[in-house]
């Protein structure tokens, strides 16, 4: 997810969202209480079908079109309507970071060099109107995601598919289609890629892989009533997703879907609510709120403190981890950050204990010395190239500053967001400012409103020398974590550039390509971890912390599943009776 599990990400988050992912496996069985492994509430009773699940959210579920959504692996509202070629394993913890079949019979068959992937559809797949789902529908659904008027989804297909970089979608191609997506028959679809991509099964979890029948496509209006391939269909969508009512799709066959349990009869999504209101309503759990959850609102420090003294509420809190990192970013093109010793000095000076406290405490943040999250799926390899303990080493920082030519210290500017997100916000910036002061570094704070902050940090021509940033992966692997940030070929000079250090190291670029060829994801993970260590030694950023998600559910909510893919409750598993 890049700026959040959930914005592009917020790509996230970022937002955002992103991100954070194996062999086929079944999801939780009917009657199984999945609370123990992934940090979900200990609900105890076996799940049952029936009732209405209420979803209380801050952000509306806007742009409800599979081409425009930026989400992978399922778990939230779109996953209930849109099935894709693959999805994530609906299990708690690390097991949930695996990719498994969805509409397809397997996670894909690659050719020898992973430049071609073939999928076969399951038997008995139908839409909400009873018509059959075909491979041609998946091809068309992907092609329409290239249309400018339906932009917003994940960008990988444009880069990965042969001809994708110039394709403009089916509304402008005169019916020709994209030659790199081949449909030899109604149940087979083949993708031809520009380069080896061993992680293509992860990409196939994106909503752009949801089938869309060409005859039902009405362009930008499709989001008002998209044709469901999942267990629920849209019966009402008002104010662009502010309220969304889903009811059972009677043509969904659970025999073709081992992952979604679809216990409730209805899903009632209400958005535009203040975070404090959402948590208060979940806490009180009166009326319909007793069977309510949130898919986008975390508990804050004050709320956690109150819940800690209430065993009943504490039992209703789910804990999750998403592939996400919050960090200090350097632009080595700007002095004095062009001097590696200055960057190293700051790395030693940072007090991660004070940063974690500023982020809400250890319940909501885990101190980080690696860019990759501490999860096996991402290829995490423990390392600390500038060991300074939990509270920093100002003496070592001063020593390095002297070697860099700043015996009397120096003054720098730290750019941050004014948004109250406890990630890139004033609280974190102030904690960094105070820690660096102990090392003789005076930090001036430059706070910007959200849009101005994002525009400045992603603009290669105006990137600050020193700023707070964050990144989330689109799926649980080191690839979507490291490549956008450190692959020199992904430096963007006329748009959003995420390679803040403008690193263009041939050795790094080559290793990214070599790992991308691997279809053995465990082997790939080890190499992503080694690459993370190699890059980290260059002090191009200072990892600060990985977030922890704490979310409350209503008192009648059962079967809470939280995986390491998203780190949040999987709405497809919840029951309310």
Rosetta blueprint (number, residue, H / E / L):
1 X L
2 X L
3 X L
4 X L
5 X L
6 X L
7 X L
8 X L
9 X L
10 X L
11 X L
12 X L
13 X L
14 X L
15 X L
16 X L
17 X L
18 X L
19 X L
20 X L
21 X L
22 X L
23 X L
24 X L
25 X L
26 X L
27 X L
28 X L
29 X L
30 X L
31 X L
32 X L
33 X L
34 X L
35 X H
36 X H
37 X H
38 X H
39 X L
40 X L
41 X L
42 X L
43 X L
44 X L
45 X L
46 X L
47 X L
48 X L
49 X L
50 X L
51 X L
52 X E
53 X E
54 X E
55 X E
56 X E
57 X L
58 X L
59 X L
60 X L
61 X L
62 X L
63 X L
64 X L
65 X L
66 X L
67 X L
68 X L
69 X L
70 X L
71 X L
72 X L
73 X L
74 X L
75 X L
76 X L
77 X L
78 X H
79 X H
80 X H
81 X H
82 X L
83 X L
84 X L
85 X L
86 X E
87 X E
88 X E
89 X L
90 X L
91 X L
92 X L
93 X E
94 X H
95 X H
96 X H
97 X H
98 X L
99 X E
100 X E
101 X E
102 X L
103 X L
104 X E
105 X L
106 X L
107 X L
108 X L
109 X E
110 X E
111 X L
112 X L
113 X L
114 X L
115 X L
116 X E
117 X E
118 X E
119 X E
120 X E
121 X E
122 X L
123 X L
124 X L
125 X L
126 X E
127 X L
128 X L
129 X L
130 X L
131 X L
132 X E
133 X L
134 X L
135 X H
136 X H
137 X H
138 X H
139 X H
140 X H
141 X H
142 X H
143 X H
144 X H
145 X L
146 X L
147 X L
148 X H
149 X H
150 X H
151 X L
152 X L
153 X L
154 X L
155 X L
156 X H
157 X H
158 X H
159 X H
160 X H
161 X E
162 X L
163 X L
164 X L
165 X L
166 X L
167 X L
168 X L
169 X L
170 X L
171 X L
172 X L
173 X L
174 X L
175 X L
176 X L
177 X L
178 X L
179 X L
180 X L
181 X E
182 X E
183 X E
184 X E
185 X E
186 X L
187 X L
188 X E
189 X E
190 X E
191 X E
192 X E
193 X E
194 X L
195 X L
196 X L
197 X L
198 X L
199 X L
200 X H
201 X H
202 X H
203 X H
204 X L
205 X L
206 X L
207 X H
208 X H
209 X H
210 X L
211 X L
212 X L
213 X L
214 X H
215 X H
216 X H
217 X L
218 X L
219 X H
220 X H
221 X H
222 X H
223 X H
224 X H
225 X L
226 X L
227 X L
228 X L
229 X L
230 X L
231 X L
232 X E
233 X E
234 X E
235 X E
236 X E
237 X E
238 X E
239 X L
240 X L
241 X L
242 X L
243 X E
244 X E
245 X E
246 X E
247 X E
248 X E
249 X L
250 X L
251 X L
252 X L
253 X L
254 X H
255 X H
256 X H
257 X L
258 X L
259 X L
260 X L
261 X L
262 X L
263 X L
264 X L
265 X L
266 X E
267 X E
268 X E
269 X E
270 X E
271 X L
272 X L
273 X L
274 X L
275 X H
276 X H
277 X H
278 X H
279 X H
280 X H
281 X H
282 X H
283 X H
284 X H
285 X L
286 X L
287 X H
288 X H
289 X H
290 X H
291 X H
292 X E
293 X E
294 X L
295 X L
296 X L
297 X L
298 X L
299 X L
300 X L
301 X H
302 X H
303 X H
304 X H
305 X H
306 X H
307 X H
308 X L
309 X L
310 X L
311 X H
312 X H
313 X H
314 X H
315 X L
316 X L
317 X E
318 X E
319 X E
320 X E
321 X L
322 X L
323 X L
324 X E
325 X E
326 X E
327 X E
328 X E
329 X E
330 X E
331 X L
332 X L
333 X L
334 X L
335 X L
336 X L
337 X L
338 X L
339 X L
340 X H
341 X H
342 X H
343 X H
344 X H
345 X H
346 X H
347 X H
348 X H
349 X H
350 X L
351 X L
352 X H
353 X H
354 X H
355 X H
356 X H
357 X H
358 X H
359 X L
360 X L
361 X L
362 X L
363 X L
364 X L
365 X E
366 X E
367 X E
368 X L
369 X L
370 X L
371 X L
372 X L
373 X L
374 X L
375 X L
376 X H
377 X H
378 X H
379 X L
380 X L
381 X L
382 X L
383 X L
384 X L
385 X L
386 X L
387 X L
388 X L
389 X L
390 X L
391 X L
392 X L
393 X L
394 X H
395 X H
396 X H
397 X H
398 X H
399 X H
400 X H
401 X H
402 X H
403 X H
404 X L
405 X L
406 X L
407 X L
408 X L
409 X L
410 X E
411 X E
412 X E
413 X E
414 X E
415 X E
416 X E
417 X E
418 X L
419 X L
420 X L
421 X L
422 X L
423 X L
424 X L
425 X L
426 X H
427 X H
428 X H
429 X H
430 X H
431 X H
432 X H
433 X H
434 X H
435 X H
436 X H
437 X H
438 X L
439 X L
440 X L
441 X E
442 X E
443 X E
444 X E
445 X E
446 X E
447 X E
448 X E
449 X L
450 X H
451 X H
452 X H
453 X H
454 X H
455 X H
456 X H
457 X H
458 X L
459 X E
460 X L
461 X L
462 X L
463 X L
464 X L
465 X L
466 X E
467 X E
468 X E
469 X E
470 X E
471 X E
472 X E
473 X L
474 X L
475 X L
476 X L
477 X L
478 X L
479 X H
480 X H
481 X H
482 X H
483 X H
484 X H
485 X H
486 X H
487 X L
488 X H
489 X H
490 X H
491 X L
492 X L
493 X L
494 X L
495 X L
496 X E
497 X L
498 X L
499 X L
500 X L
501 X L
502 X L
503 X L
504 X L
505 X L
506 X H
507 X H
508 X H
509 X H
510 X H
511 X H
512 X H
513 X H
514 X H
515 X H
516 X H
517 X L
518 X L
519 X L
520 X L
521 X H
522 X H
523 X H
524 X H
525 X H
526 X H
527 X H
528 X H
529 X H
530 X H
531 X H
532 X H
533 X H
534 X H
535 X H
536 X H
537 X L
538 X L
539 X L
540 X L
541 X E
542 X E
543 X E
544 X E
545 X E
546 X E
547 X E
548 X L
549 X E
550 X E
551 X E
552 X E
553 X L
554 X L
555 X L
556 X L
557 X L
558 X E
559 X L
560 X L
561 X L
562 X E
563 X E
564 X L
565 X L
566 X L
567 X L
568 X L
569 X E
570 X L
571 X H
572 X H
573 X H
574 X L
575 X E
576 X L
577 X L
